[in-house]
């Protein structure tokens, strides 16, 4: 009798195990292999994503998510899993899209294509690792382009490494280098600490910071005395250390914060990085000086574009916008309008007098500033790894667009004037051509 009960018990255990495994298998099928009819229903109901002119960037066809423009804005759009968005806008707006709501972006397909093409030509040529470009509409902050390199086609996302899917303009953090000089000079002008013609003693090297300080040096040969406008033209670190010498740390850091550094961009739903501003308690003489030429702080290409857009927009910071239906973001006054205009004139002279062939377009008034930033690592700043940067706007006297460029890790001609500036020029040239802007004589810089 005991033997029969024992066998019956074993039989019941086997049956229970089979039933359990059957349930597990069935659950797995539901989770991992959604029935095709359900997939098709979900996909067909999913909203369409379009550019500002109505160009379809993402839609559902026969139960499949397709991206008709291929690589165009691929990293911005992101990608889909079986039934939901996994990255980019597909993930950020998943609930709205799966509810059938369409998404209209601020992106201009022409500007986006121009930015992607400029990166695709320049980054491999200079043996760079990756890069990004942002184009903003000056008055509104609308993002006309947010380009990344290497390219990414969400139609075939499994063929790409995760790094290729990265929305670099919004996520990659870097030290902006000398591009920050235009912003800091504007802040110093606004505070009455300098004027365009204030003259400074500028040897090629200067020790700053007392006992624990450092030797600051310049890369471009220049006269022993420079005015503020010449400090920008020669991109003098020594000159910048003089300009900010009496800038109260809390005031100078406050300006950088109002330019948008050290905080998230007010861009609803979309994931962005903050970059970093050192806490005020660390702001000694050396930190103040190095921040004046973009070292020891960091941000994204989107943040740099938004900051320069404050100069372009008569001193008013306007939060970038990517989705047309989203309400306008924060607007705040950073500079007096006259300060922004004077700074634009000086930045126009940077291009006209120093890099007309690299960043200028004959007959058009462009303005901006280069940067070549050493990349910081675990053992200090690298002597062989650089970020090539440029930020500027067009037209200088009454800007319509603001452009920021960053390329990381170029091995050949990595200086901002050699790499990032020509990318800026090529993107601006394409936009100017598409908008059929009439050439004008560039106005002379006011003295």
PyMOL commands that set and color helices and strands:
alter all, ss='L'
color gray80, all
select helices_A, chain A and resi 2-32+36-45+74-77+88-92+94-98+109-125+154-159+162-165+168-171+177-190+210-212+228-234+237-243+249-258+280-282+285-292+301-312+337-354+356-359+420-434
alter helices_A, ss='H'
color red, helices_A
select strands_A, chain A and resi 49-50+56-61+64-66+79-80+85-87+103-104+130-137+143-149+199-201+205-208+214-217+225-227+316-318+331-333+366-377+380-394+401-408
alter strands_A, ss='S'
color yellow, strands_A
deselect
rebuild
show_as cartoon
